[in-house]
Amino acid sequence: MKRTPFLIFFLLTQLLSSQVQDKVDFTHAKVLVEPIPQEKKIKGTVTYAFDVLKDVDSIFLDAHNMTFSKVELDGESTSYTNTNKSLIIQNKFRKGEEHQLELTYTTQPKQTVYFLGWDDAVTGNEQIWTQGQGKYTSHWLPSFDDMMEKVEFDLTIVFNDGYSVVSNGRLFEKQTMSGKTKWSFDIQKPMSSYLVAFAIGNFEKETVHSTSGVPIELYYEPKDSLKVEPTYRYSQHIFDFLEQEIGVPYPWQNYKQIPVQDFLYAGMENTGATIFSNTLVVDSIAFKDKNYVNVNAHELAHQWFGNLVTEQSGAHHWLHEGFATFYAYLAEKDIFGDEYYYWHLLETAQALANFSGEGNGEALTNSNAGSLTFYEKGAWALVMLKERVGDSNFKQGVKNYLDKYAYENVTIPDFMWEMEKASGMKLSDFEETWLQESEFPFEKVKSFLMEKSPSIKTYFELQNQIGDDLASAESILQEKWNTLHSEELKHLLILDYGVHLSTQTISKMLGTENLKVRQALALSVDKIPQEIQLNFETLLDDESYITLESALYKLWTDFPESRKKYLDKTNGIIGFPNKNIRLLWLTLALVTPEYNSELKSKYFEELSNYTSSEFHFEVRLLAFQYLKGIGGFDDVSLKNLVEACSHHVWHFKKSSRQILKEFLKNEDSMARLKALYPLLNQEEQQYLDKTLGK
């Protein structure tokens, strides 16, 4: 490495942090990486081809905390500067030249690559996966944080035999030698670096094909084989719908979906390879209340909006998230119907109105806006734009936009100009209201929804009729109830006014209404009257884990004499992937003195074990919360709580730290933690030192 004086080093670092590299064009990258899970390390080689567009004296790549053993320009060693954030190559590059830059490096990424299951005693749960959201791929691959630099990345990944490896593009070669397998993928088209990804684990797959012939690979862990159908239900349908609705063929060779443990978000739209949270791997009962359909459609829509055409900067983020959210809603409308669609839009509109009404409203052109703005307000902007210009003009404008800017970077004006051309309309007033204003125009969308959906119109009419006179809610609802045919309408009315219904009305509804209305009753009834105990018990037979969780807890609370009956009936039910029913059941079984006394230690051991890192963080958090509630932390779960305080998922880490902080309020807690100190790793000890004020 060429040594650089500190002042020059500092200036280079500051300059590169904001510089756009527009005098060279990196066109192709041949990447080979070998993850070393025991060391949480990446060994890699990458060869970049680039063209010089204008004379320039240096080029750079973003590279965080990497050690380079080889840096060669056109096959010759070259001088370079490694700032630990960037790799800078200083040379006289002349317009029209073509070059190759080959790098060999190692790194231990502090983020973006996650190694799970390699330190526990469980066999088969080992995984490695990446999450390059925005600009973080440069933590494991020398690349480009700037989304404007689009490159054709072809990856080869070397890893131990016995694991499945998934990455962007088509797998064209698989070679096994000396206990390792080399997986080689070809992507064919350029993409931004943040969309480069891989996942490694114990996966199997099923493959279906779209009507247009695109292979769709559906990955799963062997233990989840019975959940493949409900998890991926409608996947082919969604693919076909989006191709037809968008009007532009799917732009990549194939499409893969890979569920992984402890993913940071619901999903991530890596080019041709969506990685998503395995909490969306569900059975047929869970599907009714929590499924992968929306995330499935959202991430697939990103293959056009974000991957095919990519924003120039965060100021244009609406072109990614607003569009993916909008097309996911259209896919759900195609699957579940108009009522589902419009009621979902009402739910998001109310959330946006509450957010905006508290003075927090954000413009869609604000690069620092939050998810609610970019996703939901962004989707609403497109709903209203489509309404404004008409369906055919909207589709034509979208098609023209995608065709014109394919594999390039775009701005909001690029899109709006295509919409104006396709529709023949001036849309400056639309831009002002929907893109530039921070306030959400709730009254406009309310009128739109009331016009489109008779049931939503009825909802607002009933809401106005009842007003603040909540005592009148029951009589007004009874008068209208038999004329209501929308499941969504009835569900929301019960959630709003169920607490004001009489015992007689609740009993009648429990005997005659469908799953969603019964669920709303389970959630809204505060205390179960003795007269409807038997009717309320029938909720324990409903195929809804939301209903079952609420009904079990309320029945157990309100009728102590029947606790054994309720626990016996629900024993063995797991619930959602976060094990909501099982964890509640274990807690209730533990605090019911007369229930299976001889099995208490077994129940406690199971509940405590769910705090282990082998389980998803949602399971662990729920177990921590229940143990906190019953004062049940033992040394095993307490050690797991300390470990969770350094977890890579921020909101889980934050919640765990809060639980630990509250635990420390007890008098003997400090001594218990100090006794565990020798059993902790260095990172955990450092956090504990800080927490205990050492």
Secondary structure, 3 states (H helix, E strand, C coil): CCCCCHHHHHHHHHHHCCCCCCCEEEEEEEEEEEEEHHHCEEEEEEEEEEEECCCEEEEEEECCCEEEEEEEECCEECCEEECCCEEEEEEEECCCCEEEEEEEEEECCCCCEEEECCCCCCCCCCEEEECCCCCCHHHCCCECCCCCCEEEEEEEEEEECCCEEEECCEEEEEEEECCEEEEEEECCCCEEHHHCCEEEECCEEEEEECCCCCEEEEEECHHHHHHHHHHCCCHHHHHHHHHHHHCCCCCCCCEEEEEECCCCCCEEEECCEEEEEHHHCCCHHHHCCCCCHHHHHHHHHCCCECCCEEECCHHHCHHHHHHHHHHHHHHHHHHHCHHHHHHHHHHHHHHHHHHHHHHHCCCCCCCCCCHHHHHHHHHHHHHHHHHHHCHHHHHHHHHHHHHHCCCEEECHHHHHHHHHHHHCCCCHHHHHHHHHCCCCCHHHHHHHHHHHCHHHHHHHHHHHHHCCCHHHHHHHHHHHHCCCCCHHHHHHHHHHHHHHCCHHHHHHHHHHCCHHHHHHHHHHCCCCCHHHHHHHHHHHHCCCHHHHHHHHHHHHHHCHHHHHHHHHHHCCCCCCCCCHHHHHHHHHHHCCCCCCHHHHHHHHHHHHHCCCCCCCHHHHHHHHHHHHHHCCCCHHHHHHHHHHCCCCCHHHHHHHHHHHHHHCCCCCHHHHHHHHHHHCCHHHHHHHHHHHCC
